[in-house]
Amino acid sequence: MKIKVGVLFGGISVEHEVSIISALQACNALNRDKYDVIPIYITKTSEMYVGEQIGKIECYKNIPELIKNSRRVVIAMNNGKAELNYFPAKKFGNNVYDYIDVAMPVVHGTNVEDGALQGYLQTVGVPYTFCDVTASAVGMDKYIMKCVFKDNGIPVLDCVTVHSSRYSADEAEVKREIEEKIGYPLIVKPINLGSSVGIQIAHSADELDETLTYAFGYADRVLVEHAITNLTEINCSVVGDISAAEASECEQPITGGEMLSFDDKYISDAKGGKQSGMASLKRKIPADISPEQREKIRGLAVKAFKALNCNGIARIDFMIDNDNGNIYLTEINTIPGSLSFYLWEPVGVKYPELLDRIISLALKREREKKALTFSFDSNILEGFTGGKLGGAKGSKL
């Protein structure tokens, strides 16, 4: 019997369109002999839609028309099955569109990749692929991520974080702190975005004003760190879980400027006019680095993956400071663009096999979770009378 996979994508995120590309790539690569694939599109207002056209990339040229020809659903557990129920419910007849055995949230960015969607699926009780709520949230917050990695002996650049309210209240003090602790050139990033959205480099105080204002347009907190100008960017993917994980080949992205931009990643090299997600990025595979650097980066990638208790697949990005040879972890992508399939093909793992591993890891985690205890019988409510609890004296009840 085939496994029913619900591939969720879209959502309230600046990376909404990138998610559509990544998800439909995955839908097309899933082995139809093993899986029934149900694409589930999440609109920018968080409504879920299914239908014949939802899995067709050409239909997203006119999303209002796509929605008009699709059916809205909600996920609900019923007798141990995650059903896709029509919403609003029909007065007569069957209200179940289908059910899914496992959810594959191929989503990017805030409100979806950051643990929010994972928390929804976990609360409803649907097994899902990729990282759990905690790893997803930590991986999205660049400051907390740095703290965890630093605590685990993984090299990261020092940083300063700034909240928009503090900047508005005392711009001069914020700039003084940044200049003293970081210095120029520096890079400013929204603390919880990916795909290079909202990121700029500042070389002077005047540019710092513009860069902070720009970043605050995407998030209320930003991270500031030193901008390494003579650098080589290296990306490496990892597949597995806390028990066992392995690293892919390393890639070296080719940038169009001082840093890898959104256009570099998704637009500049789209072949034949088709958007191909991260697969369209200009890159060198394998990266033009020494064997020693390759093995160090691959080892750090696995270490970072396990430090966050990741599951499924992730892509970990690094920088090599060419002036001194130091390697720094830049960030982790808990649901990478195009699921980084292009990094696995050079080591003999085809995309369908990669997706098999990801689904198997999700189902393994679900089996392990069912072996844990999350509740126990208690008579605590028996003492609740007249609006008062008759618990132990001095208790927190």
Phi, psi and omega per residue, in radians:
M1 nan 2.342 -3.089
K2 -1.266 2.640 3.044
I3 -1.508 2.277 3.107
K4 -1.547 2.044 -3.101
V5 -1.908 2.082 3.041
G6 -1.635 1.943 -3.126
V7 -1.625 1.898 -3.122
L8 -1.668 2.467 -3.119
F9 -2.773 2.879 -3.108
G10 1.694 -2.283 3.103
G11 1.599 3.088 -3.134
I12 -1.403 1.613 -3.068
S13 -2.796 2.566 3.056
V14 -1.194 -0.220 3.105
E15 -1.780 0.418 -3.112
H16 -0.940 -0.897 -3.082
E17 -1.186 -0.617 3.096
V18 -1.104 -0.682 3.108
S19 -1.064 -0.701 3.124
I20 -1.041 -0.787 -3.138
I21 -1.099 -0.874 -3.118
S22 -1.039 -0.756 -3.062
A23 -1.191 -0.753 -3.112
L24 -1.254 -0.483 2.965
Q25 -1.056 -0.792 -3.137
A26 -1.138 -0.725 3.118
C27 -1.008 -0.753 -3.111
N28 -1.234 -0.452 -3.078
A29 -1.570 -0.341 -3.132
L30 -1.087 2.402 -3.104
N31 -1.244 1.919 -3.069
R32 -1.270 -0.184 3.029
D33 -1.333 -0.373 -3.117
K34 -1.888 -0.453 -3.000
Y35 -2.254 2.471 2.839
D36 -1.637 2.137 -3.021
V37 -1.825 2.203 3.125
I38 -2.102 1.771 3.084
P39 -1.212 2.348 3.140
I40 -2.233 1.911 -3.085
Y41 -1.590 2.242 3.087
I42 -1.813 2.076 -3.097
T43 -1.256 3.061 3.098
K44 -1.302 0.004 2.995
T45 -2.005 0.331 3.032
S46 1.168 0.475 3.035
E47 -1.690 2.431 -3.112
M48 -1.719 2.351 -3.128
Y49 -2.288 2.534 3.073
V50 -2.282 2.894 3.107
G51 2.607 3.019 -3.055
E52 -1.067 -0.604 -3.060
Q53 -1.533 -0.217 -3.054
I54 -1.089 -0.513 -3.124
G55 -1.596 0.179 -3.099
K56 -1.916 2.017 -3.055
I57 -1.049 -0.587 -3.098
E58 -1.164 -0.384 -3.118
C59 -1.307 -0.228 -3.109
Y60 -1.487 0.071 2.999
K61 -1.248 -0.413 3.125
N62 -2.388 1.453 -3.045
I63 -1.144 -0.694 3.082
P64 -0.999 -0.689 3.115
E65 -1.212 -0.661 3.091
L66 -1.044 -0.798 -3.139
I67 -1.112 -0.702 -3.134
K68 -1.043 -0.581 -3.088
N69 -1.719 0.227 -3.119
S70 -2.135 3.060 -3.107
R71 -2.062 2.310 3.104
R72 -1.393 2.446 3.136
V73 -2.392 2.871 2.955
V74 -2.270 2.641 3.135
I75 -1.632 2.282 3.098
A76 -2.550 2.461 3.100
M77 -1.435 2.369 3.108
N78 -2.537 1.983 -3.122
N79 0.961 0.722 3.087
G80 1.427 0.057 3.129
K81 -2.005 2.439 3.087
A82 -1.509 1.770 -3.075
E83 -1.600 2.558 2.989
L84 -1.735 1.781 -3.055
N85 -1.719 2.408 3.085
Y86 -1.055 2.459 3.089
F87 -2.432 2.209 -0.072
P88 -1.186 2.711 -3.099
A89 -1.150 2.535 3.049
K90 -1.279 2.586 3.126
K91 -1.209 -0.569 -3.099
F92 -2.318 2.658 3.062
G93 1.524 -3.023 -3.081
N94 -1.282 2.304 3.124
N95 -1.864 0.157 -3.134
V96 -1.805 2.051 3.098
Y97 -1.260 -0.832 3.130
D98 -3.030 -3.029 3.032
Y99 -2.340 2.874 3.106
I100 -2.260 2.558 3.066
D101 -1.536 -0.551 -3.119
V102 -2.638 2.483 3.091
A103 -1.725 2.434 3.060
M104 -2.096 1.628 -3.116
P105 -1.406 1.639 3.129
V106 -1.576 1.381 -3.018
V107 -2.226 2.731 -3.128
H108 -2.350 2.403 2.977
G109 1.695 -3.100 -3.100
T110 -1.102 2.685 3.122
N111 1.315 -0.137 -3.128
V112 -2.395 -0.906 -3.122
E113 -1.444 -0.273 -2.965
D114 -1.541 0.286 3.135
G115 1.822 -0.273 -3.116
A116 -1.133 -0.907 3.135
L117 -1.204 -0.644 3.111
Q118 -1.090 -0.697 3.106
G119 -1.120 -0.670 3.095
Y120 -1.099 -0.846 -3.133
L121 -1.093 -0.698 -3.130
Q122 -1.178 -0.687 3.128
T123 -1.158 -0.734 3.114
V124 -1.175 -0.563 3.126
G125 1.819 0.412 -3.116
V126 -1.661 2.179 3.017
P127 -1.045 2.461 -3.107
Y128 -2.488 2.711 -3.140
T129 -1.482 2.927 3.070
F130 1.290 -2.868 -2.990
C131 -1.184 2.719 3.075
D132 -1.392 -3.038 -3.044
V133 -1.047 -0.842 -3.066
T134 -1.118 -0.886 -3.121
A135 -1.089 -0.661 3.122
S136 -1.114 -0.782 -3.121
A137 -1.169 -0.788 -3.135
V138 -1.140 -0.725 -3.135
G139 -1.122 -0.467 -3.122
M140 -1.452 -0.562 -3.132
D141 -1.490 1.856 -3.009
K142 -1.072 -0.546 -3.139
Y143 -1.300 -0.876 3.128
I144 -1.063 -0.700 3.085
M145 -0.970 -0.828 3.129
K146 -1.052 -0.715 -3.124
C147 -1.084 -0.777 -3.139
V148 -1.117 -0.805 -3.118
F149 -1.154 -0.712 3.127
K150 -1.084 -0.690 3.133
D151 -1.163 -0.383 3.130
N152 -1.743 0.248 3.060
G153 1.309 0.389 3.121
I154 -1.718 2.211 -3.030
P155 -1.210 2.181 3.047
V156 -2.362 2.746 3.095
L157 -1.319 2.528 3.016
D158 -1.139 2.738 -3.059
C159 -2.619 2.960 2.990
V160 -2.211 2.400 3.054
T161 -1.920 2.525 -3.099
V162 -2.373 2.327 3.037
H163 -1.640 2.534 -3.093
S164 -1.037 -0.620 -3.129
S165 -1.152 -0.669 3.116
R166 -1.187 -0.687 3.130
Y167 -1.128 -0.720 3.128
S168 -1.122 -0.622 -3.091
A169 -1.320 -0.584 -3.072
D170 -2.678 1.352 -3.118
E171 -1.043 -0.740 -3.061
A172 -1.087 -0.760 -3.125
E173 -1.164 -0.710 3.117
V174 -1.091 -0.803 -3.140
K175 -1.113 -0.679 3.132
R176 -1.085 -0.775 -3.138
E177 -1.099 -0.746 -3.139
I178 -1.117 -0.788 -3.109
E179 -1.147 -0.634 -3.139
E180 -1.259 -0.750 -3.023
K181 -1.514 -0.533 -3.053
I182 -1.960 -0.903 -3.098
G183 1.374 3.027 -3.116
Y184 -1.804 2.645 -0.105
P185 -1.289 2.716 3.140
L186 -2.420 2.843 -3.129
I187 -2.158 2.386 -3.128
V188 -1.996 2.281 -3.089
K189 -2.297 2.380 2.904
P190 -0.984 2.428 -2.937
I191 -1.261 -0.281 -3.013
N192 -2.378 0.563 3.101
L193 -2.100 2.809 3.067
G194 -2.168 -2.897 3.114
S195 1.008 0.424 3.106
S196 1.092 0.355 3.137
V197 -1.318 2.308 3.057
G198 1.370 0.145 -3.052
I199 -1.736 2.334 3.060
Q200 -2.533 2.774 3.091
I201 -1.840 2.428 3.088
A202 -2.054 2.360 3.125
H203 -1.913 -0.101 -3.085
S204 -2.703 3.010 -3.138
A205 -1.083 -0.693 3.131
D206 -1.102 -0.768 3.126
E207 -1.175 -0.534 3.129
L208 -1.091 -0.733 3.084
D209 -0.979 -0.863 -3.102
E210 -1.128 -0.707 -3.079
T211 -1.186 -0.750 3.106
L212 -1.131 -0.777 3.122
T213 -1.050 -0.729 3.126
Y214 -1.109 -0.820 -3.111
A215 -1.145 -0.659 3.139
F216 -1.175 -0.239 3.042
G217 -1.250 -0.243 -3.112
Y218 -1.991 -0.344 -3.126
A219 -2.747 2.695 3.139
D220 -1.511 -0.131 3.022
R221 -2.226 2.456 3.111
V222 -2.250 2.793 3.112
L223 -2.059 2.364 3.137
V224 -2.117 2.262 3.106
E225 -2.498 2.893 3.130
H226 -1.090 2.406 3.101
A227 -1.671 1.945 3.066
I228 -1.345 2.084 -3.035
T229 -1.583 -0.554 3.114
N230 -1.802 1.402 -2.992
L231 -2.283 2.846 2.965
T232 -2.145 2.168 3.113
E233 -1.572 2.355 -3.133
I234 -2.320 2.329 3.084
N235 -2.049 2.544 3.124
C236 -2.525 2.392 3.128
S237 -1.764 2.708 3.096
V238 -2.326 2.418 3.061
V239 -2.148 2.393 3.086
G240 2.555 -2.653 3.065
D241 -2.609 -2.910 -3.074
I242 -1.126 -0.449 -3.111
S243 -1.334 -0.750 -3.093
A244 -2.688 2.330 3.131
A245 -2.568 2.596 3.126
E246 -2.367 2.662 -3.079
A247 -1.729 2.635 3.120
S248 -1.492 -2.981 2.941
E249 -1.237 2.755 3.090
C250 -1.641 2.544 3.070
E251 -2.090 2.735 3.073
Q252 -2.138 1.769 3.140
P253 -1.126 2.563 3.085
I254 -1.805 2.043 -3.061
T255 -1.614 2.773 3.088
G256 -1.700 0.020 -3.115
G257 -2.840 -2.532 -3.100
E258 -1.235 -0.439 -3.111
M259 -2.533 2.892 3.122
L260 -1.319 2.070 -3.048
S261 -1.752 3.004 3.066
F262 -1.038 -0.742 3.130
D263 -1.112 -0.699 3.091
D264 -0.995 -0.746 -3.030
K265 -1.288 -0.684 -2.895
Y266 -2.180 -0.271 -2.968
I267 -2.093 -0.750 -2.884
S268 -1.114 -0.474 -3.069
D269 -2.186 0.546 3.097
A270 -1.197 2.041 -3.017
K271 -1.330 2.392 3.054
G272 1.070 0.410 -3.139
G273 1.370 0.074 -3.120
K274 -1.762 2.401 3.083
Q275 -1.381 2.242 -3.054
S276 -2.090 0.283 3.140
G277 1.084 -2.633 -3.135
M278 -1.107 -0.311 3.127
A279 -1.163 -0.299 -3.115
S280 -1.547 -0.142 -3.097
L281 -1.107 2.424 3.029
K282 -1.249 2.268 -3.045
R283 -2.735 2.842 2.965
K284 -1.909 2.120 3.049
I285 -2.274 2.064 -0.025
P286 -1.265 2.798 3.138
A287 -1.113 2.638 -3.134
D288 -1.459 1.237 -3.138
I289 -2.341 2.909 -3.116
S290 -1.277 2.764 3.077
P291 -1.006 -0.606 3.134
E292 -1.184 -0.734 3.103
Q293 -1.146 -0.695 3.135
R294 -1.045 -0.837 -3.102
E295 -1.210 -0.606 3.107
K296 -1.135 -0.783 -3.121
I297 -1.145 -0.754 3.135
R298 -1.113 -0.656 3.099
G299 -1.176 -0.743 3.098
L300 -1.129 -0.625 3.136
A301 -1.086 -0.803 3.116
V302 -1.129 -0.715 3.140
K303 -1.086 -0.744 3.125
A304 -1.144 -0.744 3.125
F305 -0.997 -0.809 -3.123
K306 -1.292 -0.556 3.141
A307 -1.073 -0.574 3.112
L308 -1.600 0.004 -3.080
N309 0.993 0.824 -3.124
C310 -1.273 2.860 3.127
N311 -2.499 2.505 3.118
G312 1.525 -1.937 -3.104
I313 -2.380 2.630 3.020
A314 -2.613 2.809 3.002
R315 -2.104 2.276 -3.132
I316 -1.980 2.233 -3.067
D317 -1.814 2.421 -3.088
F318 -2.249 2.841 2.984
M319 -2.228 2.431 2.969
I320 -1.886 2.116 3.059
D321 -1.389 1.860 -3.056
N322 -1.208 -0.230 3.119
D323 -1.354 -0.486 -3.104
N324 -2.353 -0.069 3.113
G325 1.428 0.040 -3.136
N326 -1.194 2.506 3.112
I327 -1.964 2.306 3.119
Y328 -2.215 2.446 2.995
L329 -1.380 2.236 -3.119
T330 -1.550 -0.947 -3.139
E331 -2.894 2.902 3.040
I332 -2.036 2.436 3.093
N333 -1.953 1.838 -3.027
T334 -1.292 -0.344 2.940
I335 -2.358 1.515 -3.001
P336 -1.240 2.684 3.066
G337 -0.984 2.346 -3.089
S338 1.035 0.256 -3.101
L339 0.908 0.397 3.063
S340 0.960 0.507 -3.110
F341 -1.059 -0.518 -3.106
Y342 -1.195 -0.293 3.086
L343 -1.509 -0.231 -3.111
W344 -1.731 -0.473 3.126
E345 -1.036 -0.659 3.117
P346 -1.136 -0.332 3.110
V347 -1.851 0.334 2.983
G348 1.531 0.209 3.132
V349 -1.871 1.923 3.124
K350 -1.322 2.775 -3.067
Y351 -0.991 -0.817 3.125
P352 -1.008 -0.678 3.108
E353 -1.168 -0.680 3.109
L354 -1.059 -0.776 3.113
L355 -1.138 -0.621 3.050
D356 -0.996 -0.819 -3.123
R357 -1.085 -0.747 -3.107
I358 -1.086 -0.786 3.129
I359 -1.167 -0.727 3.115
S360 -1.059 -0.697 3.121
L361 -1.151 -0.649 3.103
A362 -1.141 -0.757 -3.140
L363 -1.206 -0.584 3.056
K364 -1.105 -0.791 3.119
R365 -1.067 -0.662 3.129
E366 -1.143 -0.717 3.102
R367 -1.104 -0.721 3.135
E368 -1.168 -0.644 3.136
K369 -1.142 -0.651 -3.121
K370 -1.170 -0.324 3.117
A371 -1.437 -0.142 -3.126
L372 -1.612 2.800 3.094
T373 -1.785 2.177 -3.136
F374 -2.012 -0.049 3.102
S375 -2.680 2.827 3.073
F376 -2.607 2.683 -3.132
D377 -1.187 2.398 -3.134
S378 -2.593 2.575 3.085
N379 -1.764 0.392 -3.031
I380 -1.024 -0.582 -3.094
L381 -1.354 -0.226 3.122
E382 -1.140 -0.435 -3.135
G383 -1.546 0.073 -3.093
F384 -1.565 1.853 3.114
T385 -2.446 2.433 3.064
G386 1.009 0.561 3.102
G387 1.402 0.092 -3.140
K388 -2.170 2.587 3.064
L389 -1.775 2.260 3.114
G390 -1.599 0.910 -3.113
G391 -1.416 -3.057 -3.124
A392 -1.115 2.518 3.130
K393 -1.063 2.313 3.121
G394 1.442 0.044 3.127
S395 -1.327 2.987 -3.126
K396 -1.511 0.061 -3.122
L397 -1.354 nan nan
